[in-house]
Amino acid sequence: MARKAKTVARKTKSAKPAKKTVKKTAPKAKKIARRPYSKADIKELRAHSKARTPVEKIAKLTKRTVGSLRQKAMKLGIGLGHQR
């Protein structure tokens, strides 16, 4: 019985330098700047509710998000947008 010789392939090092791995960090989340509602803000919100001003327009005027305005209106028991 003749044995077959196993050929072993040798890995040769390439001429290119190895790539350095750089850890990528996630971008830092922007800190939320929360502003409390003043009595004047609440008064203005009630006036806009009575005037049936669109929520998007109120948001631009008061520099608050639509969600923030809806949440505050819900807590105050007044309707905004489709809830009137």
C-alpha positions as CSV (number, residue, x, y, z in Angstrom):
1,M,0.0,0.0,0.0
2,A,1.4,3.3,-1.0
3,R,0.6,6.3,1.0
4,K,-0.2,9.5,-0.6
5,A,1.8,12.5,0.5
6,K,-0.3,15.3,1.9
7,T,0.6,18.7,0.6
8,V,0.5,21.5,3.1
9,A,-0.1,24.9,1.7
10,R,1.8,27.5,3.6
11,K,0.3,30.9,4.1
12,T,2.6,33.7,3.0
13,K,2.5,37.1,4.5
14,S,1.4,39.7,2.2
15,A,3.4,42.9,1.6
16,K,0.4,45.0,2.8
17,P,0.5,46.2,6.4
18,A,-2.3,44.9,8.6
19,K,-5.3,47.3,9.0
20,K,-5.7,48.9,12.4
21,T,-9.0,48.4,14.0
22,V,-10.5,51.6,15.4
23,K,-13.4,51.4,17.8
24,K,-16.3,53.5,16.7
25,T,-18.2,55.1,19.5
26,A,-21.8,56.0,19.1
27,P,-22.6,59.7,18.8
28,K,-23.6,61.3,22.0
29,A,-27.3,61.9,22.3
30,K,-28.3,65.5,22.5
31,K,-29.4,66.5,26.0
32,I,-33.1,67.4,26.1
33,A,-33.7,70.9,27.3
34,R,-37.0,70.9,29.1
35,R,-38.8,74.1,29.8
36,P,-41.5,74.3,32.4
37,Y,-44.8,75.8,31.4
38,S,-45.4,79.2,32.9
39,K,-48.8,80.7,33.8
40,A,-48.5,82.9,30.7
41,D,-47.8,79.8,28.5
42,I,-50.9,78.0,29.9
43,K,-53.0,81.1,29.3
44,E,-51.8,81.3,25.7
45,L,-52.5,77.6,25.2
46,R,-56.1,78.0,26.4
47,A,-56.6,81.0,24.1
48,H,-55.3,79.0,21.1
49,S,-57.6,76.2,22.0
50,K,-60.6,78.5,22.1
51,A,-59.5,80.1,18.8
52,R,-59.1,76.6,17.2
53,T,-55.6,77.3,16.1
54,P,-53.9,74.3,14.4
55,V,-51.4,72.5,16.7
56,E,-48.6,72.8,14.3
57,K,-49.0,76.6,14.2
58,I,-49.1,76.8,18.1
59,A,-45.9,74.7,18.2
60,K,-44.1,77.1,15.9
61,L,-45.3,80.1,17.9
62,T,-44.4,78.7,21.3
63,K,-41.3,76.9,20.2
64,R,-42.5,73.6,21.7
65,T,-43.2,70.2,20.1
66,V,-46.6,69.1,19.1
67,G,-46.4,66.2,21.5
68,S,-45.5,68.5,24.4
69,L,-48.5,70.7,23.6
70,R,-50.9,67.8,23.4
71,Q,-49.7,66.3,26.6
72,K,-50.1,69.6,28.5
73,A,-53.5,70.2,27.0
74,M,-54.6,66.7,28.1
75,K,-53.4,67.4,31.6
76,L,-55.3,70.7,31.7
77,G,-58.4,69.1,30.2
78,I,-58.6,71.2,27.1
79,G,-58.8,70.0,23.6
80,L,-56.3,70.6,20.8
81,G,-56.5,69.6,17.2
82,H,-58.8,66.6,16.5
83,Q,-59.7,66.3,20.2
84,R,-62.0,69.3,20.2
